């Protein structure tokens, strides 16, 4: 996976850059085929609940884009929040893709395909044998 780490109005130290690359690389095991990841740190003047650092993780691959944003007082906290959200979204995407390829319904053969199904046997309600029941229908011309 190709990983890019950069900052907007924030100096990204080398240890934070390595940590972001390592944590983002681990996200690749949630869904195989993700090609690129961009980790962006920014300093916002008015952050979420007064948290000044925002981390955005965008992962692309196989026609899918997963975006997660985390905020925190320190860049490492914002990175952890964003990586956790991205992991949840990748797991959800994988469940959706696997569910499309392996639907739960239709595991057995359908009646239209001529499959043999067990006949439904209903218990006798009135105690009479089934031979006594008249199955003929009376047709009338009136609706």
ROGUVO-45825 format. One record per residue (C-alpha): residue in one letter; z, y, x. Coordinates in steps of 0.02 Angstrom, whole numbers, padded with zeros to 5 digits, always signed. Layout:
BEGIN
AZYX...
// end
This chain:
BEGIN
X+00000+00000+00000X-00047+00171+00066X+00105+00287+00052X+00103+00476+00071X+00266+00575+00079X+00264+00764+00072X+00370+00911+00017X+00338+01071-00078X+00456+01211-00023X+00565+01075+00053X+00570+01014+00233X+00562+00824+00232X+00653+00752+00384X+00588+00596+00469X+00732+00485+00412X+00702+00535+00230X+00516+00506+00254X+00549+00330+00322X+00673+00293+00183X+00548+00350+00050X+00410+00244+00127X+00523+00090+00136X+00586+00106-00043X+00414+00142-00113X+00341-00007-00018X+00465-00119-00110X+00393-00062-00276X+00235-00157-00234X+00318-00323-00274X+00342-00275-00457X+00155-00271-00488X+00025-00338-00368X-00128-00231-00339X-00052-00059-00328X-00152+00032-00194X-00080+00205-00167X+00087+00291-00184X+00127+00475-00167X+00307+00533-00149X+00329+00720-00173X+00490+00818-00148X+00504+00994-00220X+00635+01128-00231X+00644+01198-00406X+00731+01360-00446X+00788+01295-00615X+00808+01108-00606X+00866+00984-00734X+01052+01016-00764X+01058+01130-00614X+00998+00998-00491X+00890+01086-00362X+00788+00942-00287X+00651+00848-00381X+00566+00691-00319X+00406+00629-00399X+00335+00456-00365X+00155+00422-00421X+00086+00246-00397X-00097+00206-00428X-00193+00043-00430X-00309-00063-00536X-00344+00079-00655X-00161+00112-00693X-00055+00262-00644X+00135+00253-00649X+00230+00417-00630X+00418+00437-00615X+00522+00593-00582X+00701+00597-00519X+00815+00745-00491X+00970+00765-00386X+01075+00880-00281X+01010+00798-00122X+00837+00728-00084X+00905+00551-00060X+00985+00551-00233X+00824+00616-00312X+00725+00482-00220X+00838+00342-00282X+00824+00404-00462X+00635+00415-00452X+00617+00243-00372X+00729+00164-00505X+00625+00241-00645X+00463+00186-00561X+00530+00007-00547X+00569+00003-00733X+00398+00071-00779X+00309-00051-00664X+00406-00197-00740X+00361-00135-00915X+00178-00121-00866X+00178-00296-00794X+00256-00366-00955X+00121-00278-01055X-00020-00345-00946X+00046-00522-00942X+00074-00517-01130X-00109-00475-01156X-00169-00621-01052X-00045-00745-01125X-00009-00702-01307X+00137-00791-01386X+00045-00826-01548X-00095-00950-01546X-00015-01075-01429X-00056-01220-01545X-00223-01266-01619X-00275-01171-01773X-00326-01245-01940X-00498-01166-01922X-00528-01269-01766X-00497-01431-01860X-00328-01467-01786X-00216-01594-01866X-00061-01518-01943X+00079-01607-02031X+00070-01593-02220X+00209-01498-02304X+00312-01615-02413X+00412-01532-02551X+00560-01622-02630X+00551-01671-02813X+00634-01535-02913X+00637-01617-03083X+00654-01797-03027X+00488-01851-03104X+00360-01941-02999X+00208-01839-02948X+00091-01954-03048X+00156-01884-03212X+00104-01705-03171X-00059-01650-03251X-00161-01554-03121X-00303-01505-03238X-00336-01322-03271X-00379-01251-03440X-00509-01116-03433X-00520-00982-03565X-00653-00852-03586X-00525-00717-03624X-00451-00620-03479
// end
